[in-house]
């Protein structure tokens, strides 16, 4: 059983979130604003999820000027639905994410081939398909890919249930903001078309309807949050599917260490859901190409566009991934900070 692990100290708590929410002020992309005297901030398209932004900060103090760019979560260029991320602005300092340092995503066609194969094999087994996915961005991308497969006749059409009240709310909000989409998608929406395949889905809002899915016969697809299986309705669906070898669990995004999603990726024989031990007999398929994060090459290109002659830090990554990215941008002499490190900007 090993030694008990020390408790993890949270970076923030619900009261911190509540206080932060009172400070929210909306700003558009490419519209510089002054949050306090001597400091100017601009937001740039990050292409990760709708509304995601990289942050450019410029300041003047005691006659000296400085600048820092915080990448935020960077998206992937040349992907459907969202606009491409803007190149990071040149600055003295850079703080960049490194989620997929050293990793390369498959091409869109290859990814769709893999998804089609997974659906066909699930149909042959006669089981259901569970796709844990975050409500913002990932859910819409998976529906889009399934729609294209159905339209091409590559797989038989099966029902798709999006079981997430948040995803339903997000869908309604994003539909009111077509400007977040790329040109092709935005044009289709304005023409009254359905470029995202929304006609195919059944949105599940009520908990009672969600529970009914567990008794529904036949093969169908359930997309539910959370993406790392650490909460949300997907846990109930996993509880009812993991022990049946006919069923398929499709992982479509990054799974952090210590999460249930990571344990599924590792195909642990036993997994714990709601405090109960379950034997994993369902098939687990991992399709990393759906990740909304930039891969190694895109991260390197973005970091180099920034320049960062005075300093660069890599965050939001497992150490192995951060180290791989650091090797790719060695000329920037990046650091991999730990919690509590202090970085003085000269």
VENFEN-V397749 format. One record per helix or strand of 3 or more residues. SS is the DSSP state (h for helix, s for strand). FROM is the first residue (numbers start at 1). TO is the last residue. If there is no record, write none. Layout:
# VENFEN-V397749
ss from to
SS FROM TO
SS FROM TO
This chain:
# VENFEN-V397749
ss from to
h 14 21
s 33 36
s 39 45
s 53 61
s 64 70
s 91 97
h 108 125
s 129 132
h 138 151
s 160 163
h 165 175
h 178 180
h 183 190
h 198 200
s 201 204
h 207 215
s 221 224
h 234 239
s 248 251
h 260 265
s 270 273
s 276 279
s 283 286
h 288 290
h 296 306
s 307 315
h 319 328
h 330 332
